[in-house]
């Protein structure tokens, strides 16, 4: 084989390697962000699962699986009691049915439910009482002090509206 033939062969090998690199980069680019993140996860892990048939929460070893039709990654395992296949979604966690079905998760949610009550919600006053009771008492006390001060000066302590209403009532009953 001549030097020129070897050189041509070497150039062809380099060109094939470059073409393969381009194809690999193109394939990586075609992957979605979720699928790239999915591929970085370990192949096996221990995860929490819920069996619909047994109504059981359990922790089990699982393997990851990608469903290219829907673009969803999932952890797959089997129920230790009945052997039914269970899964947890990796890529679409917000819609993972485990969070709605699991009694463990429901218990965790209800544990701090009382702490999340707002003043306008049912049960707030039972647990915490009236949050503004102290301020209402202070306001009533201040209003009472103002009335007693006006009464000590000989004033009735009524607003103009209350006075006009009282006069209208006197006129109404005077006509009878």
Secondary structure as UniProt FT lines:
FT   HELIX           3..30
FT   HELIX           33..40
FT   STRAND          44..51
FT   TURN            52..55
FT   STRAND          56..67
FT   TURN            68..71
FT   STRAND          72..78
FT   TURN            80..82
FT   STRAND          85..89
FT   HELIX           93..95
FT   HELIX           98..101
FT   HELIX           103..111
FT   TURN            112..113
FT   HELIX           114..116
FT   TURN            119..120
FT   TURN            122..123
FT   HELIX           124..128
FT   TURN            131..132
FT   HELIX           133..152
FT   TURN            153..154
FT   HELIX           160..174
//
